[in-house]
Amino acid sequence: MTIRTITKKPLLTALLAGIALAGAATASFAQTAPSWAKSLTPGTWTAIGSNKLMNVDPEDDAAANPNYPSGAPWRGSTGQASVIQSWNGGVLARNYGPSGSLILYGGGHSNYYGSEVYAFDLATATWKRLTNPFRGPLNWPYATGDYPDGSALPPHTCDFVEYDPLSNSMVLLKGQNELGPPSNNTAISVVHAFDFDTKTWRRSQMQSGLTIYSGGYSAYDSKRQVFWAEGGASSNGFVKFDPKPQNSDGTFGSWTTYPKIVTRTNAVATYDPAHDLILVAGFREGPEVFAIDPNNVSGGRTALKEVGAAPTKEQASGWEWSTLRGSIIYWRRGAGVYELKLQGTDWKAGSWEWSNLTVGANSVTPQEMEVDNGPFSRFRLINYGDGTEVAVVVNRPDGPVYAFRMPDVGQRPKAPTNVTAE
């Protein structure tokens, strides 16, 4: 396996760190908002895209599929559709493309074995396949969770994929060394990163004694420039992963493990830079929203005091921080977009109020917005720093990408005409 080692000069490292910290304060993009984003009516959904994910399926590419026109060796039981539909999330790569890109990668179990990476370029609203999958032959297990070409085995990514702005990489915080029978889903504690500049993969060292099973969550902490993660209900620890160290064996990153905190299946998380919190929604086992203080991880979790008309809470939902509104944004399914916002300044004692940002109307038919097995982190927010903040989500390989423009604080979303109410 080829592992790429990154060497940064001290001055460059300091400059990058300063840029990252400045970006953490605003959580905005250096890129320009595309014209379609500026034209959206706040509080409504719009379908966008000049092509569909299925149009760039490597199984249909004779140069990629050695069995063409027959099924590809990586097809599994359900093919490319599983990149979306088999409990998989996504990444918003803000520095890939002139307006950023929505990134997809994943598979899991026997559903799909393809290790290719996809990008929806937000500037052109076009899907691209950035890499081809490992062609095989497939011969599990793979001890460090990557194929012989260096690409990571595609698990159910759930809420375990994030973006590292310092290295311009997608970071996969859940590893597997086996996908097909007999074990079908063997989790290992290793992190893989895909570099958008070089289109190559690298991996961390293994973390012995730690189990990170499907259904957990992760969040990128822009203040500390680290990732926080915890596996599903059967996992045994809450972890901090620092991607910056470059190890002598060619791997990257360092681990810090803490006792488990939430461990709820199909949970989602986001980092709140305004209050320096990790906010976790684990709605499969209960309706609470939990806060974890990165300055006091041993303090465990704190259930937030919620007020207002909360929406129906469902597992594996979209869960993002809005810089524009200073609130958590929750997308369940259909077209309803909701926010949860702290009233006052005391996050522990204060009330967090729910409100609906869609005012009961949609710009697309609600059935089109339905999603199988949860969107997880395929629902992402893009803040361009010019007052334009847009959510994007993709639900199926044969459908469009949907975009929702966030209304400004104090602005009443304008309901579109000739739409179907939720």
Secondary structure, DSSP 4 states (H G I P E B T S, - for coil): ---PPP---HHHHHHHHHHHHHHHHH---SSPPPHHHHHSPTT-EEEE-SS-GGGG-GGG-TTT-TTTTS--TT-TTTGGGHHHHTT--EEEETTSSTT-EEEE---BTTTB-----EEEETTTTEEEE-SPPP-----S--TTSB-TTSPBP----TB-EEEETTTTEEEE--EEEE-STTTS-EEE---EEEETTTTEEEE----TT----TT-EEEEETTTTEEEEE--TT---EEEEEEEEE-TTS-EEEEEEE------TT-EEEEETTTTEEEEE-TTT-S-EEEE-GGGGGG-EEE-EEEE-PPPP-TT-EEEEETTTTEEEEE-STT-EEEEEEESS-TTTSEEEEEESSTT--SS-GGGG--SS--GGGSEEEE-SSS-EEEEEE--TTS-EEEEEPPPTTPPPPPPSS----
